[in-house]
Amino acid sequence: MILRAFGDRSRRETACAQEEVPDHTGYQDCEIVVFDIETTGLCLTDEIVQLAAVCGEADFNVYILPRKKFSPEAASVTKMKKVDDKLFVGDAEVEILSARGAFMSFLYFLKSRKKPCILVAHNGFGFDAPRVLKLAGSLHLMKEFKTFVKGFGDTWYMLKDRLPERVQKKLSFSQPDLVKDYLNGDGIDNAHNALADVKMLQNLITKLKINMVTIIINTRSFEFMTDQKSADPSAINCMESLHDEKVTRDIKLRLSKAGLSRLKLEAVCKNGKEAFHMLMSQSVCAKPRITKAKNTMVKLFEALTKKAIDNEDRSEI
């Protein structure tokens, strides 16, 4: 029996021909899509063989036949093997797509969310995001990918913010260990299958109450992830965009170094003053992320909310 991947194959080739999602959506209006990949090895040159994602109740899963063999380590962890032109997970053959067909299916899944997405993965900045972006580039589908993706998030950072006591005790932040400690090991037997991993990660996000503010704070823009040699343009522009506000240069520098662009700050402001104050004063390495000075936080919050309202008014003219 061949295990079938999820996704409508008949529609994948027309994914990018669909009406485009508006690109003016802020982070706070994005859909959160948890994704994961399995590869033939740990090197950036190794190939993606499974791509899975989940968004609420909707899930996605495809397998790709690699051109080369698995490394012994990857084969042991994923329990996958390539035999001639077939792919097996354990002893079960799985349905495969071409790399292009698989990625087009993924684009269609993202398009079906109806909003731009933030793609979230565990160790996403270091592993999953660079590899899925590399795949998009090799297929000449980067422009289409950017149409549906606003940025990338990494739950490794989110959970370190959420669980400072675990940081202090120097406990592991590997996904299997987190699942054992906070989900009673539910699903752990299927670890390193991308679909099982995304479902476990989504459950961790829910269980540990990772809210939209935490996700926004730990989101890197699509532009930043595709140009690691330069600083995030939105973070640099934070200095310039706040030039007329009554905050000190030191505060502007701290915001810039923290990667808090105007877009992110305004998104947090929409969640209320309390959320904004939490962002500014949250303890990072025993120091406030930006400041604990109430007067400074009040002034900046009022300036940002006023600017956002003015921009909305202008857009309606």
C-alpha positions as CSV (number, residue, x, y, z in Angstrom):
1,M,0.0,0.0,0.0
2,I,1.3,3.5,-0.9
3,L,0.8,6.1,1.8
4,R,-0.6,9.3,0.2
5,A,0.5,12.8,0.9
6,F,-2.1,15.5,1.6
7,G,-2.8,18.3,-1.0
8,D,-4.8,18.5,-4.2
9,R,-2.3,17.6,-6.9
10,S,-4.6,18.6,-9.7
11,R,-4.6,22.2,-8.5
12,R,-0.9,22.7,-7.5
13,E,0.3,23.9,-11.0
14,T,-2.3,26.7,-10.9
15,A,-1.5,27.9,-7.4
16,C,0.4,31.0,-8.5
17,A,-2.2,31.9,-11.1
18,Q,-4.7,32.5,-8.4
19,E,-5.7,36.0,-7.3
20,E,-2.8,37.4,-5.1
21,V,-3.2,37.9,-1.4
22,P,-2.9,41.6,-0.5
23,D,0.6,42.5,0.6
24,H,-0.2,45.4,2.9
25,T,-1.3,43.2,5.8
26,G,0.6,43.7,9.1
27,Y,2.1,40.9,11.2
28,Q,-0.9,41.1,13.6
29,D,-3.2,40.1,10.7
30,C,-1.2,37.2,9.4
31,E,-2.1,33.5,9.7
32,I,0.4,31.4,11.8
33,V,1.5,28.4,9.8
34,V,3.6,25.8,11.6
35,F,5.9,24.0,9.2
36,D,8.7,21.4,9.3
37,I,11.0,19.7,6.8
38,E,12.9,16.4,6.7
39,T,16.1,16.2,4.6
40,T,18.6,13.8,3.3
41,G,21.2,15.2,5.7
42,L,22.2,18.2,7.8
43,C,24.1,20.1,5.2
44,L,22.5,23.1,3.4
45,T,23.3,21.2,0.1
46,D,21.2,18.2,1.2
47,E,17.7,17.8,-0.2
48,I,14.2,18.3,1.3
49,V,12.4,15.0,1.2
50,Q,9.3,15.9,3.3
51,L,7.5,19.2,3.8
52,A,4.6,19.5,6.2
53,A,2.5,22.3,7.7
54,V,-0.5,22.9,9.9
55,C,-2.7,25.9,10.4
56,G,-5.5,25.3,12.9
57,E,-7.3,22.2,11.7
58,A,-5.9,22.3,8.2
59,D,-2.7,20.3,7.5
60,F,-0.4,19.7,4.5
61,N,2.1,17.0,3.8
62,V,4.2,16.0,0.8
63,Y,7.1,13.8,0.1
64,I,9.8,14.5,-2.6
65,L,12.0,11.8,-4.2
66,P,15.6,12.9,-3.6
67,R,18.3,12.7,-6.3
68,K,20.9,11.3,-3.9
69,K,21.0,8.9,-1.0
70,F,20.3,9.8,2.6
71,S,23.2,10.2,5.0
72,P,23.3,7.3,7.6
73,E,22.4,9.8,10.3
74,A,19.3,11.1,8.4
75,A,18.2,7.7,7.4
76,S,18.4,6.5,11.1
77,V,16.4,9.5,12.4
78,T,13.7,9.8,9.7
79,K,13.4,6.0,9.0
80,M,13.3,6.9,5.3
81,K,15.1,5.2,2.5
82,K,15.2,5.6,-1.3
83,V,14.9,2.4,-3.4
84,D,15.3,3.0,-7.1
85,D,12.6,5.6,-7.9
86,K,10.6,4.9,-4.8
87,L,10.6,6.4,-1.3
88,F,9.8,4.4,1.9
89,V,9.1,5.5,5.4
90,G,9.9,2.3,7.4
91,D,8.5,-0.5,5.2
92,A,5.7,1.6,3.7
93,E,6.1,3.2,0.3
94,V,4.9,6.8,0.2
95,E,3.5,8.8,-2.7
96,I,6.0,11.2,-4.1
97,L,6.0,14.5,-6.0
98,S,8.6,16.3,-8.0
99,A,10.3,19.1,-6.1
100,R,8.4,21.6,-8.2
101,G,5.1,19.9,-7.8
102,A,5.5,19.6,-4.0
103,F,6.4,23.3,-3.7
104,M,3.6,24.4,-5.9
105,S,1.2,22.4,-3.7
106,F,2.7,24.1,-0.7
107,L,2.1,27.5,-2.3
108,Y,-1.5,26.6,-2.9
109,F,-1.9,25.6,0.7
110,L,-0.6,28.9,1.8
111,K,-2.8,30.7,-0.7
112,S,-5.8,28.9,0.7
113,R,-5.2,30.6,4.1
114,K,-6.6,33.8,2.5
115,K,-4.0,36.0,4.4
116,P,-0.3,36.4,4.3
117,C,1.4,33.9,6.6
118,I,4.1,33.8,9.2
119,L,5.9,30.5,8.8
120,V,6.9,29.1,12.2
121,A,9.3,26.2,12.9
122,H,11.4,25.0,15.8
123,N,15.0,26.0,15.0
124,G,13.4,27.6,11.9
125,F,16.0,30.4,11.6
126,G,18.9,28.0,11.6
127,F,17.5,25.0,9.7
128,D,14.0,25.0,8.1
129,A,13.7,28.5,6.8
130,P,17.1,28.7,4.9
131,R,16.4,25.3,3.3
132,V,12.8,26.0,2.2
133,L,14.0,29.4,0.8
134,K,16.8,27.7,-1.0
135,L,14.3,25.3,-2.6
136,A,12.1,28.2,-3.6
137,G,15.1,29.9,-5.2
138,S,16.2,26.8,-7.1
139,L,12.7,26.5,-8.6
140,H,12.6,30.2,-9.5
141,L,9.5,30.6,-7.3
142,M,10.9,33.1,-4.7
143,K,8.6,35.9,-6.0
144,E,5.5,33.6,-5.7
145,F,6.6,32.4,-2.2
146,K,7.0,36.0,-1.0
147,T,3.4,36.7,-2.2
148,F,2.1,34.4,0.5
149,V,4.7,34.7,3.3
150,K,5.3,37.8,5.4
151,G,8.0,36.5,7.6
152,F,9.4,33.5,9.6
153,G,9.3,32.7,13.3
154,D,11.4,30.4,15.5
155,T,9.8,28.7,18.5
156,W,13.2,28.1,20.0
157,Y,13.4,31.8,20.7
158,M,9.7,32.1,21.6
159,L,9.9,29.3,24.2
160,K,13.1,30.8,25.7
161,D,11.1,34.0,26.2
162,R,8.2,32.1,27.6
163,L,10.2,29.7,29.9
164,P,12.9,31.7,31.6
165,E,13.1,29.2,34.5
166,R,14.0,26.5,32.0
167,V,16.8,28.8,30.7
168,Q,18.1,29.4,34.2
169,K,18.2,25.7,34.9
170,K,20.0,25.1,31.6
171,L,17.4,22.6,30.5
172,S,17.1,21.4,26.9
173,F,14.9,23.2,24.4
174,S,14.9,20.4,21.9
175,Q,11.4,19.7,20.6
176,P,11.3,16.1,21.8
177,D,12.3,17.2,25.4
178,L,9.7,19.9,25.4
179,V,7.1,17.5,24.2
180,K,8.0,15.0,27.0
181,D,7.9,17.7,29.7
182,Y,4.8,19.7,28.6
183,L,2.7,17.3,26.5
184,N,3.4,14.1,28.5
185,G,5.3,12.8,25.5
186,D,2.1,12.7,23.3
187,G,3.2,12.0,19.7
188,I,6.8,11.5,20.6
189,D,7.0,8.1,19.0
190,N,6.5,9.7,15.6
191,A,9.1,12.4,16.1
192,H,11.1,13.3,13.0
193,N,8.2,12.8,10.7
194,A,7.5,16.3,9.6
195,L,3.7,16.1,9.8
196,A,3.8,14.6,13.4
197,D,6.4,17.3,14.3
198,V,4.2,20.2,13.2
199,K,1.2,18.9,15.1
200,M,3.3,18.5,18.2
201,L,4.7,22.0,17.8
202,Q,1.3,23.5,17.4
203,N,0.2,21.7,20.5
204,L,3.2,23.2,22.4
205,I,2.4,26.7,21.2
206,T,-1.2,26.2,22.5
207,K,-0.3,24.5,25.7
208,L,2.4,27.1,26.6
209,K,0.2,30.0,25.6
210,I,2.5,31.5,23.0
211,N,0.5,34.5,22.0
212,M,0.6,36.7,18.9
213,V,2.7,39.4,20.6
214,T,5.5,36.8,21.4
215,I,5.3,35.5,17.8
216,I,5.5,39.0,16.3
217,I,8.5,39.9,18.5
218,N,10.3,36.7,17.3
219,T,9.4,37.2,13.6
220,R,12.1,38.0,11.0
221,S,10.9,39.5,7.7
222,F,11.1,37.6,4.5
223,E,13.6,40.2,3.2
224,F,15.9,39.7,6.2
225,M,15.8,35.9,5.8
226,T,16.7,36.2,2.1
227,D,19.5,38.7,2.7
228,Q,21.5,37.6,5.8
229,K,24.4,39.8,4.8
230,S,22.6,43.0,5.6
231,A,20.6,44.1,8.6
232,D,16.8,43.9,8.6
233,P,15.8,47.0,6.6
234,S,12.7,47.4,8.8
235,A,14.9,47.5,11.9
236,I,17.2,50.1,10.4
237,N,14.3,52.2,9.3
238,C,13.0,52.1,12.9
239,M,15.7,54.7,13.7
240,E,14.6,57.0,10.8
241,S,10.8,56.5,11.2
242,L,11.0,57.5,14.9
243,H,13.2,60.6,14.3
244,D,10.3,63.0,15.0
245,E,9.1,61.2,18.2
246,K,10.1,62.4,21.6
247,V,12.2,59.5,22.6
248,T,16.0,59.5,23.1
249,R,18.5,58.3,20.6
250,D,19.5,55.5,23.1
251,I,15.9,54.1,23.1
252,K,15.9,54.2,19.3
253,L,19.2,52.3,19.2
254,R,17.9,49.7,21.6
255,L,14.7,49.2,19.5
256,S,16.9,48.9,16.4
257,K,19.3,46.4,18.0
258,A,16.3,44.4,19.2
259,G,15.0,44.2,15.7
260,L,11.8,46.0,16.6
261,S,10.7,47.8,13.5
262,R,7.9,50.3,13.4
263,L,5.7,47.6,11.8
264,K,6.3,45.3,14.8
265,L,5.8,48.0,17.3
266,E,2.5,49.2,15.8
267,A,1.3,45.6,15.6
268,V,2.0,45.1,19.3
269,C,0.3,48.4,20.1
270,K,-2.9,47.1,18.5
271,N,-3.0,44.4,21.3
272,G,-3.2,47.2,23.9
273,K,-1.0,49.2,26.2
274,E,-0.4,46.3,28.6
275,A,1.0,44.1,25.7
276,F,3.3,47.0,24.6
277,H,4.6,47.6,28.1
278,M,5.3,43.9,28.5
279,L,7.3,43.9,25.3
280,M,9.4,46.9,26.3
281,S,10.1,45.8,29.9
282,Q,10.3,42.1,29.5
283,S,13.4,40.7,31.1
284,V,16.1,39.5,28.7
285,C,19.3,38.2,30.4
286,A,18.2,39.9,33.7
287,K,17.8,43.3,31.9
288,P,14.7,44.9,30.4
289,R,14.4,44.4,26.7
290,I,14.2,48.1,26.1
291,T,13.2,50.0,29.2
292,K,11.1,49.9,32.4
293,A,10.6,53.7,32.5
294,K,6.9,54.2,32.5
295,N,7.0,57.8,31.1
296,T,9.1,56.6,28.1
297,M,6.7,53.6,27.4
298,V,3.7,55.9,27.6
299,K,5.1,58.5,25.3
300,L,6.2,55.9,22.7
301,F,2.9,54.0,22.9
302,E,0.9,57.2,22.4
303,A,3.2,58.3,19.5
304,L,2.9,55.0,17.7
305,T,-0.8,54.6,18.1
306,K,-1.4,58.2,16.9
307,K,0.9,57.6,13.9
308,A,-0.9,54.4,13.0
309,I,-4.3,56.2,13.2
310,D,-3.0,59.0,11.0
311,N,-1.7,56.5,8.4
312,E,-5.1,54.7,8.3
313,D,-6.9,58.0,7.9
314,R,-4.7,59.0,4.9
315,S,-5.2,55.6,3.3
316,E,-8.9,56.2,3.3
317,I,-8.7,59.5,1.5
